[in-house]
Amino acid sequence: MELPKLSRWPVFSLLSLDFLQSVRLGCVFGSAGNEAVVVCVNSDVYALGSNTNGCLGVGDLRSSLQPRKVDALCGKGIVHLAYGSGPHVVALTSSGDIYSWGHNGYGQLGLGASVTTGQGTIPRKLSGSFSGVKIASVSCGGHHTVAVTASGEVYSWGYNNCGQLGTGDTVNYTAPKRVEGGALGTVRCVSTSCGSACSFAISQQGELFCWGYNGNGQLGISNNTNQTLPCKARMPESTPIIQVACGASHTMCLSDEGLLLTWGSNTCGQLGTGNKTNSSTPTHTAGDIDRLVEIAAVHNSNISAASVVSGKVYMWGVCRGQNVLSPMETNFSSLDEVFACFASPPCTWKPLSLGTVTKYLLQQKKLSQKLFALIHRGLRKSFSVS
């Protein structure tokens, strides 16, 4: 995302240009999109906002309109951020470790029975089941968390009232629990995504597994029955899936051929089918638009978006309080802008990735001329330095 577009997010509107230029990764969350965590190019981590349930990770409950340093995460090499509705927040490092903080009323921080209530105001590294295990993917639902290891194993923890942990019961788990029953068995997975109270995982072969709340048909198994164990979503013609995105009560997936399938709640047009009829079976959507390359949804809203090979961006569902029943072309150049300008609340659907490293380095007064020459020589073919 380009730097000017970062200012589209209200929570960043008071930040200085110098600070914004130092950010390489960002996550916006909260009931009003009024909380954020950012990672700078020097690996320092900052947070700002209302600090509900200690979700800023700064050791207290004090809110701030200006960035506060998150000391526990600085220098850890954060590469991914995800959040729940409490909010609780998780961070994934380049070495495959997970840190968590924020709301922990259901054990969604995964820190074990000794830390089960209230807030975790300081990020803590998950250990126990994850000792020596490298995590490759992590996502959050409303009050639960799901992770996939580098070897393809799936773990979950937190709230489990609808079976969203996939453990075969409805018991909350305060520490990571292996998901290995039902149709999943020992199948190796590569990624995960969570709805408000349901979970999905994509296997190495492109199969889509699902479990949890299914009252609106969001599991895509042709019924509305909750599932406490993983089952396979009913994809047409064994379509290999490369991406899944979950809204509050609907689901979308993208096939390896660039086709969009949607299912679940459609009360606001979030399935993009041109009507408001729910569907418990994955259905091809998107009409005559080009081949899709990426889709977007988030567990705390009813908006959907997609980008196509030509670079065009489409949106549908609840867009600033209006119901858009079919994919509508926008003037945006990124999916992030859809969520900044039209989602309710304006929260990120995945971490903002900001390509400002070069500008940041060039602005450092203590940068030696030799280092400048090396950077310029290596990057001048790809960047226009102003």
BADREN-225035 format. One line per field, with one value per residue: y, z, x of N, C-alpha, C in turn; residue number from 1. Coordinates in steps of 0.001 Angstrom, whole numbers, plus 500000, padded with zeros to 6 digits. Example, Ala and Ser with C-alpha at 12.3 -4.5 7.8 and 13.67 -1.06 7.14 Angstrom:
BEGIN
n.py = [494310	497750]
n.pz = [507800	507080]
n.px = [513190	512850]
ca.py = [495500	498940]
ca.pz = [507800	507140]
ca.px = [512300	513670]
c.py = [496700	500030]
c.pz = [507800	507870]
c.px = [513200	512900]
resi = [1	2]
end
This chain:
BEGIN
n.py = [498806	502228	505092	507533	506350	505121	507017	506986	505498	506249	506055	506562	509219	511383	511025	511752	512574	511678	509538	507802	507154	505388	503013	499556	497460	497024	496930	497340	497528	496768	497840	500096	500481	501748	501200	500210	498440	498793	497926	498938	499685	499305	497307	498049	498219	499694	500954	502250	503948	503156	501126	498913	496380	496049	495754	497037	496247	497486	497319	498526	500012	502382	504726	506097	508610	508876	507057	504406	502718	499206	497401	494679	493450	494575	494227	491561	490619	490726	489423	489033	489908	489415	489665	489526	489897	490943	493252	490539	490063	488679	487986	486974	485784	485987	483756	481903	481993	482685	485495	486801	488934	491087	490767	488026	486411	483937	482298	482783	483743	481689	481033	479236	477600	479058	481685	482908	484711	488109	490560	490443	492461	492750	491518	488025	485185	482215	478999	475752	473522	474468	474536	474542	474296	475503	478067	478687	479993	482021	482844	484759	484364	485596	485179	483237	481376	480157	478162	477183	474911	474824	472302	471567	470924	471558	473776	474936	477300	478847	480317	478076	477574	476865	474841	475804	475332	472839	470470	468399	468793	471167	472595	475150	475953	476767	476625	475790	473333	470342	469952	467315	465475	464074	464775	465874	464557	463367	465094	467457	470951	474323	476929	479104	480444	482458	482794	484653	482722	480333	478113	477646	475667	475238	472577	471033	470017	471636	471272	472180	472549	472666	473908	474442	477148	477119	478263	479941	478646	478970	477195	475769	473185	472274	472268	473510	472907	473001	472151	470214	468884	468785	469003	468459	471187	471516	471621	472451	470076	469185	471416	472891	474888	478046	480231	481339	483373	484856	486350	487984	486221	484873	483202	483141	481783	481279	479820	477819	478546	481114	481576	482632	481551	481653	481562	481122	483568	486044	488350	490979	491127	490153	487902	488449	487704	489025	488994	488530	486052	483440	480926	477571	476132	476181	478559	479640	482951	486440	487040	488613	489670	490049	487473	486511	487491	487874	487772	489270	489507	489961	488896	490525	492024	492663	493001	492428	491878	492001	491565	491785	490401	492541	494578	495968	496726	495354	495601	494540	493812	495051	498303	501048	501240	500819	498358	496436	494397	493014	492486	495523	497797	499708	502746	502217	501055	499009	496301	496933	499607	499491	498457	500397	502600	501801	499657	498518	497972	500201	498237	496381	493729	492016	492231	495469	495966	497772	499441	501132	501129	501979	504813	505452	504741	506509	508906	508945	510717	509904	508062	506562	507693	505636	503449	504475	504536	501807	500931	502488	501651	499016	499181	501058	500404	499584	501519	504929	507483	510259]
n.pz = [500000	499165	500724	500905	500933	503342	505081	504761	506723	509591	512219	511917	511308	512753	512885	512365	509288	509160	510961	509775	507452	508356	508831	508213	508463	509354	511439	511820	514113	516445	517918	516632	514687	515877	516997	516758	515664	514778	512867	512561	510144	511399	513116	515500	517480	517651	519202	519149	520168	521638	523467	524483	526790	527138	524643	523242	524151	525819	528505	530221	530673	529453	527104	523900	521505	520116	518978	521055	522360	522021	523950	524442	521991	520274	517964	517488	514992	513626	511396	510771	511734	513627	514715	517217	518417	520989	521956	521074	520299	518062	517200	514690	514308	512297	512840	513430	515851	518175	519618	522045	523211	525045	525224	527197	528087	527335	527109	524753	524233	524471	526505	528553	531528	533760	533134	532585	532717	532400	531177	528984	529202	528324	525644	525306	524738	523206	524554	525745	524071	521742	521908	520313	517893	514662	513525	510734	509811	511093	512438	513587	515101	516371	519207	519290	518273	515562	514307	511919	511569	510324	509370	508658	510526	512405	514926	517665	519883	522682	522672	522401	521976	519836	518628	517230	517552	516616	517986	518602	520684	522895	524618	526096	525330	526846	526026	523153	521127	519363	516198	514814	514271	512737	509270	508710	509915	509483	507507	505836	506200	504825	505277	507145	508050	509791	510660	512538	514446	513385	511586	509097	507021	504578	502665	501616	499151	498202	499252	501105	504453	507186	510215	513170	513942	512113	511490	509480	507237	506653	506591	504290	503690	502799	504705	507854	510261	513180	513425	515255	514671	512095	508713	505176	502992	500508	497622	494185	491663	492717	493091	493276	495955	496634	498284	501155	502597	505336	506388	508838	508959	506588	503825	501544	498757	496694	493650	492013	489417	489361	490003	491819	494723	496860	500028	502724	505034	503525	503901	503497	500991	500826	499556	496922	494884	493691	494995	498181	499326	501473	501307	501656	500263	498382	495799	492475	491836	490924	488273	485188	485571	485387	485604	488923	491372	494043	497130	499706	503068	506414	509827	511438	510012	507277	504653	501367	499099	496078	493882	490477	487545	485861	487566	488599	491291	493199	495148	497523	499438	502786	502461	503769	505188	503196	501237	498889	496293	494237	492778	492652	490672	491685	492209	493459	494054	495580	497780	500438	500623	500236	502675	504435	503708	503355	505003	507938	511162	510210	509662	509194	506806	506435	507475	506791	504329	503899	501593	502268	502877	501500	501247	503944	504769	503259	504469	506904	508893	509748	508007	506180	503345	501888	502433	501377	498662	498095	498531	496654	494245	494166	494067	492253	489772	490249	491721	491842	493058	494918]
n.px = [500844	500537	502022	500351	497818	497661	496807	494112	492964	491235	492332	495003	495223	496279	498968	502437	504143	506763	506740	504850	506197	508039	506827	506298	504505	501114	498178	494766	492137	489421	486261	485390	487221	489312	491765	495191	498117	501473	504373	507655	510290	512691	512183	511000	508014	504830	501811	498463	495437	492186	492651	491192	490592	493314	494488	496507	498908	500779	501190	499372	496066	495651	494498	495536	496142	498391	501298	502490	505266	505640	507255	507741	507599	509407	512040	511527	510941	508381	506015	503383	500054	497080	493649	491001	487584	487501	489147	491395	494820	497197	500566	502797	506067	509101	510545	508678	507311	504612	503086	500824	498128	495821	492230	491145	489117	488096	490222	491527	494044	495774	497539	497414	496006	496722	496540	493753	491623	490313	492594	495440	497894	500452	502352	502850	504871	503749	504070	504539	502570	503621	506349	509374	508091	507411	505374	503317	501056	498429	495236	492397	489199	486069	486417	488356	491295	493253	495875	498380	500978	504400	504774	502266	500287	497274	496219	494184	492540	490780	487494	484732	482053	480439	481736	483898	486580	487094	487496	485818	484104	482444	483969	485866	489273	492291	494862	496905	495370	495524	494034	492600	490657	487643	487023	489458	491669	494897	495615	497635	497885	497933	497101	494877	491635	489280	485839	483399	482563	483418	485659	488223	490382	492893	494055	497193	496628	494658	492142	489211	488585	486276	484687	482637	480354	477288	474903	473980	474643	477312	479434	479347	478345	475961	473929	472563	473743	475694	479180	481351	483621	486132	485010	484550	484131	481615	482708	482176	482803	485263	486979	490157	491286	492723	492589	490785	488283	486715	483697	481588	479411	479470	481120	483870	485640	488540	489322	491896	491733	490946	488295	485397	483734	480922	479167	476747	475432	473354	472029	472618	473551	476110	477110	477197	475464	473399	471022	469263	469325	470156	472754	473689	475428	478405	478609	479155	480140	480218	479742	480342	482890	486515	489113	489731	492177	492594	490774	488697	487607	486366	486126	484528	482693	480336	481116	482386	485113	487096	489906	490985	492677	493234	493697	491605	489328	486736	483690	481172	478140	477698	478278	479416	476989	475132	473469	474973	474311	475549	478838	480553	482288	485102	487062	489353	492725	493573	492647	492731	491950	489205	488308	489185	487659	484975	484167	482433	483088	485871	488252	491311	491583	493608	497057	498424	500763	503574	505503	507907	510559	512909	512606	512591	515189	516705	516160	517399	519588	522081	522952	525473	527431	528493	526815	524491	525158	525367	522746	521358	522515	521672	518926	518004	517000	514461	513178	512110	513772	512954]
ca.py = [500000	503462	505886	508392	505576	504771	508061	506734	504886	507342	505911	507066	510572	512365	510653	512573	511969	510961	508243	506958	506686	504350	501824	498528	496527	497619	496215	498201	496669	497422	497939	501252	500667	502809	500676	499759	498062	498942	497480	499825	499014	498974	496240	498560	498032	500722	500766	503437	503771	503176	500150	498058	495121	495972	495230	497710	495510	498404	497083	499182	500172	503791	504970	507097	508961	508840	505732	504027	501580	497898	496931	493215	492958	495230	493372	490155	490234	490450	489339	488928	490284	489068	490165	489060	490927	491367	492451	489926	490245	487740	488364	485863	486251	485331	482467	481006	482087	483472	486296	487175	489873	491610	490081	486610	485843	482563	481608	482944	484081	480435	481070	478197	477776	480009	483030	482570	485743	489478	490992	490284	493791	492664	490346	486894	484137	480929	477905	474521	472692	475056	474547	473949	474193	476727	478373	479275	480785	482167	483721	484912	484576	486549	484940	482032	481497	478930	478273	476063	474811	474686	470917	471367	470580	472636	473920	475967	477557	479924	480076	476884	477325	476299	473871	476492	474841	471592	469444	467379	469145	472610	473019	476135	475518	477921	476378	475182	471959	469818	469641	466146	464545	464256	464588	466402	463486	463759	465905	468612	472194	475411	478222	479074	481679	482300	483661	485040	481522	479147	478057	476964	475385	474740	471537	471151	469628	472587	470926	473143	471932	473660	473459	475521	477620	476951	478673	480616	477856	479489	476135	475286	471729	472037	472258	474592	472271	473254	471009	470284	468252	469227	468301	469093	472024	470839	472364	471847	469451	469055	472604	473220	476208	478675	481243	481415	484597	484741	487507	487693	485029	484344	482706	483185	481138	481523	478595	477991	479088	482487	481625	482971	480852	482258	480873	481608	484628	486972	489328	492302	490995	489882	486804	488999	486939	489857	488878	488435	484684	482683	479687	476671	475414	477084	478918	480551	484328	487501	487384	488770	490360	489306	486448	487060	487146	487920	488097	489820	489639	489924	488267	491472	492858	491982	493510	491529	492584	491155	492219	490956	490456	493856	495536	496561	496280	495316	495414	494284	493611	496294	499308	502291	501195	500496	496980	496279	492985	492414	493139	496861	498279	500917	503441	501876	500227	497936	495827	497627	500852	499162	498287	501677	503596	501335	498622	498948	499105	500263	497425	495686	492327	491381	493320	496377	495808	499092	499437	502437	500918	502795	506209	505568	504704	507712	510055	508871	511673	509265	507049	506888	507796	504317	502640	505040	504098	500392	500817	503086	500810	497772	499360	502139	499891	499314	502635	506287	508180	511694]
ca.pz = [500000	499098	501934	500985	501192	504753	505776	504634	507967	510564	513410	511614	510755	513518	512936	511547	508051	509462	511577	508785	506488	508963	509064	507172	508661	510233	511652	512410	514671	517445	517607	515758	513908	516620	517627	515726	515985	513590	512962	511771	509392	512309	513967	516660	517380	518342	519197	519508	520160	522894	524366	525100	527353	527048	523321	522667	524577	526393	529933	531000	529956	529073	525672	523365	520098	519544	519129	522245	522023	522603	524199	524419	520610	519493	517585	517383	513592	513393	509970	510578	512870	513504	515880	517468	518698	522383	520998	521404	519164	517986	516280	514236	513998	511172	513305	513638	517202	518327	520822	522144	524267	524936	525918	527414	528844	526914	526891	523349	524108	524388	527478	529555	532589	534771	532670	531916	532769	532308	530012	528941	528733	527757	524772	525832	523758	523473	524708	525924	522874	520626	522143	519210	516705	513857	513028	509396	509552	512258	512218	514751	514979	517370	520475	519208	517430	514862	513725	511131	511712	509077	508915	508209	511592	512788	516358	517966	521302	522966	522811	521636	522217	518638	518020	516320	517728	515869	518894	518838	521853	522992	525790	525809	525587	527143	525421	521830	521061	517999	515474	514022	514127	511602	507916	508598	510226	509431	506307	506065	505738	504528	505740	507896	508126	510767	510756	513918	515293	512578	511171	507835	506722	503223	502662	500602	497871	497832	499822	502109	505635	507948	511451	514004	513787	510744	511492	508223	506139	506295	506426	502911	503674	502362	505808	508809	511531	513678	513337	516256	514067	510713	507585	503917	502312	499279	496444	492915	490792	493414	492735	494175	496543	496989	499313	501766	503373	506123	506964	510121	508840	505228	503450	500131	498443	495359	493081	491311	488095	489518	490155	493152	495260	498107	500699	504066	505159	502395	504241	503055	499667	500941	498677	495579	493934	493141	495828	499613	499729	502038	500616	502451	499297	497597	494507	491676	491889	490297	486951	484019	485834	484982	486493	490217	491886	495507	497722	501049	504009	507775	510710	512176	509129	506219	503357	500583	498055	495242	492835	489277	486863	485248	488618	489116	492608	493330	496502	497649	500830	503507	502098	504444	505558	502047	500781	497478	496101	493223	492742	492077	490396	492409	491686	494316	493470	496518	498620	501720	500561	500413	504096	505103	503337	503296	505983	509232	511353	509255	510163	508155	506584	506651	507801	505746	504019	503413	500949	502480	503435	500830	501646	505343	504859	502659	505325	508128	508818	510063	506990	505513	501896	501333	502510	500407	497326	497954	498406	495390	493148	494128	493931	491341	488618	490642	492426	491424	494310	494796]
ca.px = [500000	501291	501927	499176	496617	497645	496057	492674	492509	491072	493166	496340	495108	497046	500379	503330	504621	508001	506422	504182	507184	508867	506003	506322	503396	500128	496922	493742	491094	488589	484837	485179	488444	489995	492974	496126	499492	502314	505759	508508	511346	513789	511627	510277	506569	504064	500361	497700	493991	491435	493276	490184	491098	494770	494847	497671	500094	501764	501320	498332	494799	495547	494341	496462	495980	499732	501907	503243	506124	505325	508616	507829	507629	510460	513148	511123	510755	506961	505680	501933	499219	495662	492921	489648	486590	487572	489912	492675	495721	498315	501636	503635	507414	509766	511056	507555	506763	503392	502881	499412	497778	494466	491140	491439	488011	487814	491487	491912	495458	496517	498629	497248	495021	497187	496184	492501	490594	490773	493357	496884	498288	501797	502474	503604	505134	503130	505025	503785	502403	504351	507790	510120	507240	507369	504036	503353	499853	497559	494085	491527	487773	485615	487099	489184	492481	493641	497211	498893	502427	505152	504625	500895	499352	496366	495964	493189	492331	489849	486051	484363	480630	479807	482640	484815	487950	487235	488011	484808	483304	482203	484729	486903	490646	493139	496170	496743	494879	495659	492800	492986	489549	486757	487547	490818	492604	496312	495833	498493	497270	498869	496612	493631	490864	488203	484692	483165	482520	483711	487061	488526	491784	493133	495082	498231	496031	493626	490842	488779	487993	485529	484053	482121	478973	476798	473505	473648	475192	478632	480433	479291	478161	474573	472971	472783	474073	477046	480091	482417	484785	486323	484400	484913	483148	481188	483129	481760	483806	486553	487753	491268	491128	493992	492368	489463	488105	485486	483054	480963	478562	479526	482442	484233	486913	489068	489878	493166	491430	490496	486845	484921	482579	480477	478064	476448	474437	473311	471001	473064	474138	477545	477515	477388	474648	472338	469826	469546	469013	471272	473106	474530	476262	479254	478034	479974	479662	481022	479243	481209	484148	487710	489649	490090	493503	492572	489482	488870	486500	486900	485141	483697	481878	479585	481540	483234	485858	487951	490682	491077	493971	493437	493991	490374	488890	485275	483184	479741	477750	477428	479274	479045	475583	474293	473578	475328	473990	476422	480143	480543	483637	485497	488237	490481	493782	493897	491553	492829	491189	487787	488025	489419	486653	483590	483835	481904	484001	486987	489360	492059	491216	494904	497981	498864	502180	503943	506813	508546	511892	513917	512443	512982	516646	517275	515914	518183	520692	523349	523251	526735	527386	528799	525603	523564	525567	525027	521291	520933	522976	520911	517484	517625	516261	513079	512581	512435	514011	512693]
c.py = [501240	504298	506797	507622	505114	505772	507901	506120	505969	507261	506458	508552	511620	512098	511496	511815	511154	509588	507296	506381	505574	503030	500838	497549	497150	496817	497143	497326	497463	497611	499112	501486	501695	502319	500126	499373	498183	498467	498365	499047	498655	497923	496735	498411	499097	500392	502063	503127	503677	502126	499288	496734	494941	495545	495949	497047	496352	498303	497768	499311	501605	503944	506049	507340	508946	507480	505577	502768	500323	497189	495425	492649	493555	494253	491909	489697	489862	490476	489267	489303	489872	489482	489531	490215	491502	492778	491671	489990	489193	488233	487139	486417	485476	483976	481483	480978	482937	484202	486713	488112	490379	490798	488586	485912	484411	481757	481776	483395	482833	480309	480050	478582	478789	481450	482899	483677	487123	489757	490578	491563	493834	491414	489264	485829	482843	479852	476605	473675	473188	475113	473820	473804	475529	476907	479100	480212	480861	483127	483727	485017	485588	486423	483635	482254	480146	479158	477012	476063	474664	473276	470570	470956	471801	472609	475027	476144	478734	479465	478951	476558	476696	475262	474489	476095	473512	470426	468345	467636	470648	473170	474045	475555	476741	477774	475699	473705	471497	469496	468492	465129	464794	464009	465044	465325	463984	464567	467136	469861	473287	476765	478058	480434	481433	483294	484023	483840	480249	479236	477274	476725	474819	473737	471792	470806	470570	472210	471928	472420	473013	473053	474680	475884	477583	477385	479371	479867	478240	478435	475554	473784	471345	471799	473389	474068	472578	471982	471177	469598	468733	468353	469044	469974	471385	471695	471679	471284	469407	470202	472856	474674	476765	479765	481137	482668	484542	486096	487123	486423	484523	483974	482846	482375	481382	480244	478879	478504	480515	482646	481887	482129	481489	481452	481446	482667	485601	488072	490738	492257	490608	488692	487269	488320	487751	489773	488796	487050	483977	481435	478853	475842	476411	477287	479876	481927	485199	487755	487468	489470	489444	488225	487088	486611	487178	488316	488560	489887	489583	489556	489231	492396	492021	492553	492482	492340	491602	492021	491247	491211	491822	494918	496196	495930	496403	495145	495168	493943	494939	497276	500656	502345	500897	499055	496939	494790	492268	493136	494465	497335	499576	501601	503140	501024	499095	497541	496540	498894	500618	499115	499569	502638	503116	500265	499248	497817	499082	499563	496720	494242	491440	492511	494164	496187	497057	499115	500757	502310	501850	504261	506419	505631	505990	508928	510045	509737	511012	508186	507444	506945	506442	503433	503145	504547	502647	500207	501319	502206	499549	497961	500350	501663	499705	500511	503956	507115	509671	512435]
c.pz = [500000	500344	501982	501346	502642	505537	505616	505912	509039	511754	513188	511267	511499	513517	511976	510304	508305	510053	510557	507782	507047	509134	507902	507283	509630	510310	512374	512876	515676	516975	516702	514854	514548	517408	516540	516336	514699	513894	512040	511101	510260	513337	515293	516414	518223	518258	519609	519464	521553	523899	525125	525538	527181	525702	522661	523100	525222	527912	530816	530144	529474	527556	525218	521894	519365	519824	520448	521916	522769	522813	524046	523012	519770	519216	517407	515937	513265	511894	509718	511872	512596	514792	515987	517873	520097	522656	521690	520141	519226	516940	515966	513843	512826	511562	513638	515041	517198	519666	520854	523319	524037	525713	526007	528197	528510	526686	525490	523146	524057	525383	528593	530680	533637	534398	531883	531910	532594	531041	530134	528368	528156	526889	525407	524753	524167	523551	524813	524676	521713	520839	521005	517926	515968	513278	511689	509135	510826	511922	513466	514328	516026	518677	520456	518217	516823	514212	512953	511258	510349	508516	508558	509257	511981	514298	516564	519473	521468	523109	521884	521773	521039	517948	517122	516504	517019	516691	519218	520044	521826	524254	525371	526132	525752	526608	524077	521899	519609	517425	514526	513852	512860	510275	507787	508852	510273	508176	506661	505445	505556	505053	506441	507831	509059	510539	512216	514855	514478	512082	509880	507730	505318	503275	501573	499214	497425	498297	500918	503242	506507	509214	512233	513704	512328	510603	510235	507011	505761	506211	505016	502797	503385	503501	506766	510203	511936	513619	514351	515794	512622	509708	506318	503409	500961	498053	495168	492146	491413	493085	493722	494647	496935	498050	499847	502629	504054	506595	508296	510062	507406	504890	501948	499937	496984	494856	492366	489890	488170	489625	491613	493514	496596	498704	502105	504062	503989	502629	503775	501669	499673	500114	497238	494504	493318	493902	497294	500166	500258	501216	501512	501564	498515	496187	493773	491634	491018	488844	485880	484306	485512	485983	487793	490635	493409	495981	499161	501801	505398	508738	511444	511284	508045	504841	502688	499508	497290	494255	491683	488562	486241	486273	489203	490454	492698	494799	496461	499101	501488	503260	502650	504730	504419	501607	499275	497170	495090	493224	491990	491884	491149	491689	492513	493568	494399	497313	499966	501740	500731	501893	504882	504892	503455	504315	507266	510244	510341	509800	509006	508033	506635	506948	506582	505549	503302	502868	501067	502971	502816	501253	503085	505474	504332	503559	506607	508013	509019	509052	506225	504005	501246	501329	501514	498998	497082	497744	497045	494205	493023	493808	492852	490133	488939	491263	491786	492682	494102	496012]
c.px = [500876	501030	500708	497909	496535	496813	494551	492103	492425	492019	494574	496359	495928	498545	501212	503769	505884	507710	505794	505171	508069	508123	506120	505158	502413	498850	495959	492589	490272	487166	484505	486385	489348	491198	493891	497462	500293	503731	506591	509637	512541	513378	511059	508780	505874	502576	499686	496217	493410	491895	492268	490792	492606	495293	496015	498973	501171	501858	500311	497080	494596	495461	495312	496178	497314	500380	502665	504041	505679	506659	508760	507948	508749	511606	512801	510916	509325	506662	504176	501229	497785	494963	491540	488757	486667	488061	491039	493520	496820	499302	502476	505001	508007	510341	509944	506998	505494	503417	501409	499184	496361	493456	491400	490339	487682	489098	492026	493356	496329	497645	498483	496316	495442	496871	494889	491467	491211	491542	494823	497440	499701	501892	503346	503732	504454	504203	504239	503763	503245	505861	508510	509343	507220	505978	504148	502184	499026	496429	493218	490074	487356	486371	487884	490319	492816	495004	497563	500410	503093	505051	503186	499897	498524	496141	494932	493075	491377	488417	485615	482884	479913	480693	483683	486281	488180	487735	487002	483937	483033	482852	485781	488279	491533	494560	495953	496391	494949	494280	493127	491867	488754	487431	488992	491870	494037	496649	496669	497873	498321	498407	495281	492950	489688	487078	484501	483199	482694	485148	487209	490029	491877	494281	496116	497707	494922	492240	490504	488058	487368	484948	483570	480682	478543	475344	473049	474179	476603	479733	480425	479149	476711	473600	473327	473121	475512	477884	481224	483696	484930	485591	484811	483780	482850	481479	482644	482950	485202	487504	488892	491162	492492	493831	490955	489418	486750	484992	482442	480133	478484	480968	482636	485505	487257	489714	491187	492973	490900	488999	486474	483708	482228	479340	477887	475367	474533	472295	471348	473693	475601	478032	477711	476573	473518	471038	470244	469227	470257	471537	474012	475448	477110	478718	478962	479320	480554	480692	480300	482536	485332	488097	490126	491485	493556	491184	489697	487554	487119	485779	484224	482878	481214	479898	482446	483940	486726	488712	490859	492403	494260	493807	492762	489986	487373	484898	481684	479432	477430	478565	478832	477544	474638	474538	473825	475243	474865	477763	480096	481980	483898	486658	489486	491500	494201	492662	491557	491980	489691	487449	488265	488259	485212	483215	483303	482107	485147	488229	490061	491591	492455	495879	498338	500358	502643	505363	507530	509980	512925	513826	512895	514504	517273	517128	516748	519443	522058	523739	524511	526564	527667	527563	524571	523885	525195	523533	520837	521310	522125	519450	517066	516847	514783	512391	513008	512566	513821	513202]
resi = [1	2	3	4	5	6	7	8	9	10	11	12	13	14	15	16	17	18	19	20	21	22	23	24	25	26	27	28	29	30	31	32	33	34	35	36	37	38	39	40	41	42	43	44	45	46	47	48	49	50	51	52	53	54	55	56	57	58	59	60	61	62	63	64	65	66	67	68	69	70	71	72	73	74	75	76	77	78	79	80	81	82	83	84	85	86	87	88	89	90	91	92	93	94	95	96	97	98	99	100	101	102	103	104	105	106	107	108	109	110	111	112	113	114	115	116	117	118	119	120	121	122	123	124	125	126	127	128	129	130	131	132	133	134	135	136	137	138	139	140	141	142	143	144	145	146	147	148	149	150	151	152	153	154	155	156	157	158	159	160	161	162	163	164	165	166	167	168	169	170	171	172	173	174	175	176	177	178	179	180	181	182	183	184	185	186	187	188	189	190	191	192	193	194	195	196	197	198	199	200	201	202	203	204	205	206	207	208	209	210	211	212	213	214	215	216	217	218	219	220	221	222	223	224	225	226	227	228	229	230	231	232	233	234	235	236	237	238	239	240	241	242	243	244	245	246	247	248	249	250	251	252	253	254	255	256	257	258	259	260	261	262	263	264	265	266	267	268	269	270	271	272	273	274	275	276	277	278	279	280	281	282	283	284	285	286	287	288	289	290	291	292	293	294	295	296	297	298	299	300	301	302	303	304	305	306	307	308	309	310	311	312	313	314	315	316	317	318	319	320	321	322	323	324	325	326	327	328	329	330	331	332	333	334	335	336	337	338	339	340	341	342	343	344	345	346	347	348	349	350	351	352	353	354	355	356	357	358	359	360	361	362	363	364	365	366	367	368	369	370	371	372	373	374	375	376	377	378	379	380	381	382	383	384	385	386]
end
